[in-house]
Amino acid sequence: MDTPNSVTDTTFLFRRDIIKKMNTDMRFVGIFSIIYGALTCIGIVTAIIGIPYIIMGIRLRESADHFARYIELGDEMDLNMALEKQQRYYFISKVLVIIALVFILLYLIFIFVLLSFMNFSDFVS
């Protein structure tokens, strides 16, 4: 497959270049997510956040493995599996972002309610 003969071969070579560049980044982010998740799991309460990060890292590493196999063999099934693993990574990431935004909103509401009950005239002499 040194010289592309058709559009399919050209597409495969284009994908190969992108995937090779992306693969090292995916592996790094996957390892970082696993390490961050493991460190977060030190506390009992923080394990609620750590476990999804570990799962996210594993899914991203699995995706990188399937992309690497796709580059070597050109099997479309590996490409499909890689995309499925990436979809799971992004789904978990999306859920964590939504949860974080909800907690930020609740925190801001709590601060607003707390400040509304404070009497600031006591602070002015």
NUKOLVO-106596 format. One line per field, with one value per residue: residue in one letter; chain; x, y, z of N, C-alpha, C, O, CB in turn. Coordinates in steps of 0.02 Angstrom, whole numbers. Glycine has a CB too. Layout:
BEGIN
code = (A|...)
unit = (A|...)
nc1 = (X|...)
nc2 = (Y|...)
nc3 = (Z|...)
cac1 = (X|...)
cac2 = (Y|...)
cac3 = (Z|...)
cc1 = (X|...)
cc2 = (Y|...)
cc3 = (Z|...)
oc1 = (X|...)
oc2 = (Y|...)
oc3 = (Z|...)
cbc1 = (X|...)
cbc2 = (Y|...)
cbc3 = (Z|...)
***
This chain:
BEGIN
code = (M|D|T|P|N|S|V|T|D|T|T|F|L|F|R|R|D|I|I|K|K|M|N|T|D|M|R|F|V|G|I|F|S|I|I|Y|G|A|L|T|C|I|G|I|V|T|A|I|I|G|I|P|Y|I|I|M|G|I|R|L|R|E|S|A|D|H|F|A|R|Y|I|E|L|G|D|E|M|D|L|N|M|A|L|E|K|Q|Q|R|Y|Y|F|I|S|K|V|L|V|I|I|A|L|V|F|I|L|L|Y|L|I|F|I|F|V|L|L|S|F|M|N|F|S|D|F|V|S)
unit = (A|A|A|A|A|A|A|A|A|A|A|A|A|A|A|A|A|A|A|A|A|A|A|A|A|A|A|A|A|A|A|A|A|A|A|A|A|A|A|A|A|A|A|A|A|A|A|A|A|A|A|A|A|A|A|A|A|A|A|A|A|A|A|A|A|A|A|A|A|A|A|A|A|A|A|A|A|A|A|A|A|A|A|A|A|A|A|A|A|A|A|A|A|A|A|A|A|A|A|A|A|A|A|A|A|A|A|A|A|A|A|A|A|A|A|A|A|A|A|A|A|A|A|A|A)
nc1 = (41|99|86|-55|-198|-329|-472|-506|-385|-310|-384|-366|-227|-221|-299|-214|-101|-157|-207|-90|-26|-121|-128|-21|-50|-174|-138|-57|-150|-240|-163|-133|-262|-294|-196|-228|-358|-330|-256|-354|-441|-395|-460|-617|-739|-698|-674|-784|-770|-646|-653|-732|-638|-532|-594|-621|-490|-448|-536|-493|-363|-389|-453|-347|-266|-346|-349|-213|-204|-289|-213|-107|-169|-278|-409|-580|-662|-583|-570|-703|-719|-625|-679|-798|-749|-693|-808|-870|-778|-793|-928|-930|-847|-927|-1036|-972|-934|-1060|-1108|-1013|-1044|-1173|-1146|-1069|-1165|-1257|-1174|-1154|-1285|-1304|-1209|-1263|-1387|-1342|-1273|-1380|-1448|-1364|-1321|-1259|-1241|-1190|-1056|-1009|-942)
nc2 = (-59|61|159|253|186|213|308|255|199|316|383|294|307|441|437|355|436|539|462|405|519|557|448|438|548|508|396|456|543|448|370|473|502|382|380|500|468|360|423|509|419|394|448|408|471|545|446|428|515|476|343|347|421|330|229|303|327|196|162|253|211|83|119|181|68|-7|82|76|-57|-48|33|-54|-170|-128|-160|-134|-163|-145|-7|31|-20|58|186|165|143|267|345|303|351|490|503|472|575|686|667|686|821|882|849|918|1051|1061|1050|1167|1263|1237|1271|1408|1454|1421|1507|1631|1628|1618|1741|1827|1817|1873|2009|2152|2273|2256|2245|2369|2507)
nc3 = (0|-38|-140|-169|-250|-268|-214|-90|-44|-30|67|173|194|232|349|423|449|529|635|688|739|832|916|1010|1092|1142|1216|1315|1380|1423|1514|1605|1651|1717|1818|1886|1927|2011|2112|2159|2214|2340|2450|2529|2496|2386|2295|2220|2116|2068|2019|1897|1821|1811|1736|1620|1576|1548|1444|1347|1324|1275|1157|1089|1070|982|874|839|797|688|604|577|521|445|465|465|572|685|680|703|835|901|888|958|1089|1111|1108|1225|1319|1300|1334|1473|1515|1480|1567|1690|1678|1673|1801|1878|1840|1893|2030|2047|2018|2123|2231|2208|2223|2357|2418|2380|2447|2578|2591|2576|2696|2786|2895|2850|2911|3037|3018|2985|3065)
cac1 = (0|144|57|-128|-226|-398|-492|-505|-316|-290|-418|-333|-162|-236|-318|-155|-60|-192|-211|-23|-15|-169|-120|23|-87|-226|-106|-37|-209|-267|-121|-143|-328|-289|-157|-268|-412|-302|-240|-417|-473|-366|-515|-677|-788|-670|-674|-841|-743|-587|-669|-746|-577|-496|-631|-609|-422|-446|-570|-452|-307|-416|-465|-281|-245|-384|-324|-148|-218|-317|-158|-68|-206|-327|-474|-631|-689|-541|-588|-767|-708|-589|-727|-844|-715|-687|-875|-881|-736|-825|-991|-913|-822|-985|-1074|-933|-939|-1128|-1110|-974|-1082|-1228|-1117|-1050|-1228|-1281|-1129|-1169|-1350|-1292|-1174|-1311|-1436|-1306|-1261|-1443|-1469|-1315|-1335|-1196|-1236|-1149|-985|-993|-941)
cac2 = (0|118|210|245|174|235|354|218|196|383|395|254|337|503|416|328|492|571|416|399|579|559|390|453|592|469|354|499|565|388|356|527|493|325|402|549|432|321|470|535|365|387|462|368|512|565|388|437|549|440|282|364|440|269|197|344|314|129|165|289|167|31|151|189|2|-25|123|49|-118|-26|56|-112|-219|-97|-192|-85|-181|-111|64|36|-30|117|241|149|155|340|370|290|398|557|501|478|643|731|659|718|893|902|844|974|1112|1061|1066|1237|1300|1230|1309|1479|1466|1419|1569|1686|1623|1635|1813|1864|1816|1908|2079|2186|2333|2238|2250|2440|2538)
cac3 = (0|-41|-182|-169|-316|-271|-161|-28|-21|-9|130|224|210|268|417|457|473|584|692|719|779|887|959|1067|1136|1175|1267|1370|1417|1456|1573|1652|1682|1763|1877|1922|1959|2067|2166|2185|2251|2407|2497|2518|2461|2321|2250|2176|2057|2044|1982|1827|1786|1795|1681|1561|1553|1519|1379|1299|1307|1231|1092|1058|1048|922|819|818|757|625|563|555|481|403|476|483|638|735|678|737|906|926|893|1012|1153|1119|1124|1296|1355|1297|1371|1544|1524|1477|1629|1744|1669|1694|1874|1904|1831|1942|2096|2047|2023|2192|2274|2198|2255|2430|2437|2372|2501|2640|2592|2582|2766|2828|2909|2839|2954|3095|2999|2978|3131)
cc1 = (44|116|-18|-155|-297|-411|-488|-434|-292|-322|-384|-266|-171|-255|-257|-112|-93|-193|-144|-8|-59|-156|-76|-12|-140|-196|-85|-97|-241|-229|-131|-210|-327|-252|-196|-325|-388|-285|-303|-452|-444|-418|-577|-728|-762|-665|-732|-819|-686|-602|-689|-685|-535|-529|-620|-540|-415|-479|-528|-392|-330|-428|-399|-255|-281|-364|-257|-158|-248|-262|-119|-105|-255|-397|-524|-662|-649|-557|-654|-759|-673|-636|-778|-812|-707|-754|-890|-840|-770|-891|-978|-889|-879|-1025|-1037|-936|-1008|-1134|-1071|-1011|-1141|-1203|-1096|-1113|-1257|-1239|-1144|-1236|-1343|-1260|-1223|-1362|-1403|-1294|-1325|-1468|-1421|-1335|-1268|-1188|-1196|-1074|-962|-996|-964)
cc2 = (63|175|201|237|201|284|319|213|263|400|357|284|402|487|393|383|525|526|408|460|580|503|403|500|554|425|396|520|506|370|409|521|436|346|451|515|391|366|498|482|355|400|422|409|531|507|392|471|509|380|297|386|380|234|236|330|246|129|200|248|111|59|159|122|-19|18|98|-14|-100|-2|-3|-156|-189|-126|-140|-100|-148|-36|75|28|30|175|228|162|230|370|359|337|467|558|510|548|693|727|694|794|918|901|903|1040|1117|1079|1139|1281|1296|1270|1384|1497|1468|1483|1628|1686|1642|1710|1852|1865|1853|1982|2116|2250|2319|2248|2323|2473|2608)
cc3 = (0|-83|-184|-241|-323|-214|-93|0|4|58|186|244|248|340|456|487|534|645|726|763|841|938|1020|1117|1175|1230|1328|1413|1454|1519|1626|1688|1733|1826|1919|1959|2018|2126|2199|2228|2321|2460|2479|2477|2392|2272|2201|2111|2027|2001|1909|1788|1767|1735|1616|1532|1520|1450|1327|1278|1261|1161|1054|1032|984|862|793|776|689|578|535|505|432|409|500|551|694|738|714|813|937|936|949|1080|1164|1137|1198|1340|1357|1334|1446|1559|1525|1542|1687|1738|1691|1770|1905|1897|1879|2011|2100|2054|2094|2241|2269|2230|2331|2454|2432|2429|2567|2646|2600|2655|2812|2836|2905|2881|3016|3081|2993|3047|3130)
oc1 = (28|121|-42|-137|-321|-368|-469|-424|-256|-289|-375|-249|-131|-230|-250|-89|-60|-181|-141|19|-38|-172|-93|-4|-150|-224|-94|-95|-265|-259|-136|-214|-358|-274|-198|-339|-422|-299|-305|-490|-468|-420|-588|-756|-801|-653|-729|-846|-678|-568|-665|-679|-505|-494|-611|-532|-381|-452|-526|-372|-295|-415|-395|-225|-250|-361|-246|-124|-234|-265|-101|-78|-273|-439|-513|-686|-677|-557|-661|-790|-689|-633|-798|-845|-713|-757|-919|-864|-775|-909|-1011|-907|-879|-1046|-1069|-940|-1013|-1163|-1094|-1011|-1156|-1234|-1105|-1113|-1279|-1266|-1148|-1243|-1372|-1280|-1223|-1377|-1432|-1303|-1324|-1507|-1436|-1362|-1226|-1133|-1169|-1035|-902|-1046|-966)
oc2 = (112|233|146|276|211|299|350|222|267|429|383|288|417|519|409|378|538|549|404|452|602|511|382|491|566|419|374|516|514|357|394|533|441|330|446|531|388|348|510|500|311|365|405|383|532|518|361|457|508|368|264|371|378|211|206|323|239|100|179|249|93|25|146|118|-46|-7|97|-23|-132|-15|-4|-176|-220|-117|-105|-54|-126|-6|123|66|51|210|274|189|254|417|403|361|498|610|549|577|739|779|727|829|970|946|932|1081|1171|1118|1170|1329|1347|1300|1419|1551|1510|1512|1671|1739|1678|1739|1907|1910|1863|2012|2112|2277|2366|2258|2336|2469|2642)
oc3 = (34|-64|-200|-285|-378|-173|-44|60|54|101|241|303|293|387|515|544|584|701|787|818|895|997|1075|1178|1235|1284|1385|1474|1510|1571|1685|1748|1786|1882|1980|2017|2070|2184|2259|2273|2357|2511|2421|2429|2344|2212|2148|2057|1966|1951|1864|1728|1713|1690|1563|1471|1469|1403|1269|1220|1214|1111|995|979|938|806|733|726|639|518|476|454|382|365|550|585|744|791|752|851|993|986|983|1124|1221|1177|1230|1391|1411|1362|1479|1610|1566|1568|1728|1789|1724|1799|1954|1943|1904|2047|2153|2092|2121|2288|2320|2260|2364|2505|2476|2457|2607|2699|2629|2673|2871|2790|2950|2885|3045|3128|2996|3082|3181)
cbc1 = (-47|211|87|-161|-226|-447|-563|-534|-271|-311|-492|-322|-122|-293|-370|-113|-49|-264|-237|31|-27|-240|-91|89|-119|-263|-44|0|-261|-267|-47|-138|-382|-254|-90|-296|-445|-240|-196|-462|-468|-306|-531|-708|-803|-601|-676|-897|-719|-547|-726|-799|-536|-493|-706|-617|-373|-481|-638|-429|-276|-482|-499|-231|-257|-460|-318|-104|-265|-368|-111|-47|-242|-305|-468|-686|-690|-466|-594|-816|-667|-532|-764|-866|-645|-661|-928|-863|-666|-835|-1028|-860|-772|-1030|-1085|-860|-926|-1181|-1080|-906|-1108|-1263|-1058|-1012|-1279|-1282|-1056|-1169|-1402|-1248|-1113|-1347|-1465|-1240|-1225|-1496|-1477|-1244|-1369|-1189|-1305|-1162|-972|-1043|-873)
cbc2 = (-1|97|209|306|100|175|381|148|171|436|376|182|350|543|361|285|544|588|347|393|641|552|333|484|649|425|319|562|598|330|351|594|479|265|433|602|386|282|527|557|300|435|537|346|576|596|323|478|620|419|244|418|488|221|192|419|319|77|200|356|137|2|219|220|-50|-17|196|34|-164|30|102|-153|-266|-102|-250|-84|-257|-122|89|-16|-94|136|251|76|121|371|335|217|404|578|436|426|661|713|585|695|912|856|777|979|1117|991|1021|1256|1274|1156|1296|1497|1412|1358|1581|1680|1551|1597|1834|1833|1745|1903|2088|2203|2357|2166|2214|2474|2536)
cbc3 = (60|-69|-253|-135|-330|-267|-174|-37|-77|-61|126|199|146|233|414|408|418|564|668|664|736|859|919|1043|1096|1124|1237|1343|1369|1408|1553|1617|1628|1729|1854|1874|1909|2044|2140|2128|2212|2416|2498|2585|2502|2331|2290|2210|2075|2102|2017|1823|1830|1856|1697|1578|1610|1566|1387|1329|1371|1260|1102|1107|1103|935|842|880|795|637|603|615|526|332|527|430|647|720|605|711|918|879|827|1007|1153|1054|1081|1313|1321|1226|1357|1564|1468|1417|1645|1742|1595|1662|1898|1868|1759|1943|2111|1982|1972|2212|2256|2124|2234|2447|2391|2304|2505|2642|2528|2537|2789|2798|2979|2766|2974|3115|2934|2928|3160)
***
